[in-house]
Amino acid sequence: MTFKKADWVFLAAVGVVIAGVSLLPSPREQNPTVPADGEHRAAVMESDCRQCHTVGGTRPLRIPPHPKRTDCLRCHARTAG
């Protein structure tokens, strides 16, 4: 099987797109980390976050800019220590 010039151009374009997407910063690199205090160390699941960070909680999220998501630990990394 031989590749035509259009095939090589397409493969190069796909490679550029894949490389570009892999270099994008992840949300975890841009978002604040989970504080390293006692309350947050005890939080293991996202339901623990929602106890305080809901509209009626002690520390509600700012909406906007915070998205309406329930997977907190996907974007917010834990701090070391």
N, C-alpha and C positions, 0 to 999 in steps of 0.2 A: 504494500500500500504506500503510495506516495502522497505527500502533502502538497497542496497548492499554496500559492502565496496568501490567499484569503484565509486558509486554515491556520497558517503561521501567525497572521495578524490577529485572528480571533484568539488563539492560544496566548499570545502576548498580552492582549487586552484583558483576558481572564486573569492572567498572572498579576497584572498591575492592580486590578480590582481586589484580588485576594490579599496582596501585599498591603494595599492601602487600608483595607478594613482591619487587618491584623495590627496595624500601627496606631489605630484609634485608641484613645485612652478609655479605660473601662470606667463605669460609674463608681466603683469602689475607690479609684484613685482620685476622684474629684469631690466626693462627698465627705462630710465630717465622719470621724470614727465614733464608735460607741464609747462613751466615757468609761474610765477605769475605776469608777467608784463602786461602793458596795451594792447599791441598788441595781446597777447595770451588770455587775458580775453575776448576780443571781438570776438575771434574765437569760433563759436558755432558748425559748421559743418566741416566735413573733406574738403569740397571745400574751406573753409577759410584757411586751412593749405596749400593746394596746391598752393595758390597764391604766397607764398614765397618759399616753399620747393619743387620746381620742378627744372629741369635741368637749365632752363634759369632764375630762380627766384633769389632773393637776398640772400637766405640761402639754396642752394640746398642740398639734402640728399647725404650722402656718399654711393655710390653703387659700390661694396659691402662695408659694410656688411648689409646695410639696405635692407629688402625685398621689392619687388615691390608690395605693398599693398596700398589700398586707404582708409582703415578703421583705421585711426590714433588713435582715441580715444578708440579703443579696447585694444591697447597695452600701450598707454601712458595715465596714470592717471593724473587728474588735481590736482594741489597742493592746499592745504587748505589756504584760505586767498587770 
